[in-house]
Amino acid sequence: MEKLIEEIITRARAIAREKGRATVLIDGRCASGKSTLGAALAERLGANLFHMDDFFLPFDKKTPERLGRP
């Protein structure tokens, strides 16, 4: 995974130099390593990391019944 991380960092830095900033989006299946990759990139780049799970439901709708459904 180190080679992938370095490649993403290189590209993100190049885009940031050209555009002023860069956003890296990571998509994939469940348990595919998105959070692990995101944490590694955020740490190395000194960047913010946002998890889409945080936006899945508003807090008031995160009931045990609702979270128990796929």
C-alpha positions in Angstrom: 0.0 0.0 0.0 3.0 2.3 0.5 3.5 2.7 -3.2 -0.2 3.7 -3.7 0.1 6.2 -0.8 3.2 7.8 -2.4 1.5 8.0 -5.8 -1.6 9.7 -4.4 0.5 12.1 -2.4 2.6 13.0 -5.4 -0.5 13.7 -7.5 -2.4 15.6 -4.7 0.6 17.8 -4.2 1.0 18.5 -7.9 -2.7 19.4 -8.2 -2.4 21.6 -5.1 0.5 23.5 -6.6 -1.4 24.1 -9.8 -4.9 24.8 -8.4 -4.2 26.0 -4.9 -5.6 22.9 -3.1 -6.5 19.3 -3.8 -9.3 17.1 -2.6 -8.8 13.3 -2.5 -11.9 11.1 -2.6 -11.8 7.5 -1.8 -14.6 5.1 -2.8 -14.8 1.3 -2.5 -16.6 -1.7 -1.1 -17.1 -2.4 2.6 -13.9 -3.4 4.4 -11.8 -2.6 1.4 -9.4 -0.3 3.3 -10.8 3.1 2.6 -10.5 4.3 6.2 -7.0 2.9 6.5 -5.9 4.6 3.3 -7.6 7.8 4.3 -6.0 7.9 7.7 -2.6 7.3 6.2 -3.0 10.1 3.6 -4.4 12.5 6.2 -1.5 11.9 8.5 1.2 12.2 5.8 -0.4 15.2 4.1 -1.4 17.0 7.4 -4.9 17.1 5.9 -8.4 16.8 7.2 -10.2 13.5 7.0 -14.0 13.3 6.6 -15.8 10.0 6.8 -19.1 9.7 4.8 -20.5 7.6 7.6 -20.6 10.8 9.6 -23.1 12.1 7.1 -25.2 8.9 6.6 -28.0 10.1 8.9 -28.7 13.2 10.9 -27.8 12.5 14.6 -31.5 12.6 15.7 -32.3 9.8 13.2 -29.5 7.5 14.3 -31.8 5.3 16.4 -31.0 1.6 17.2 -33.9 0.6 14.9 -32.8 2.6 12.0 -29.1 1.7 12.3 -30.1 -2.0 12.5 -31.4 -1.9 8.9 -29.1 -2.2 5.9 
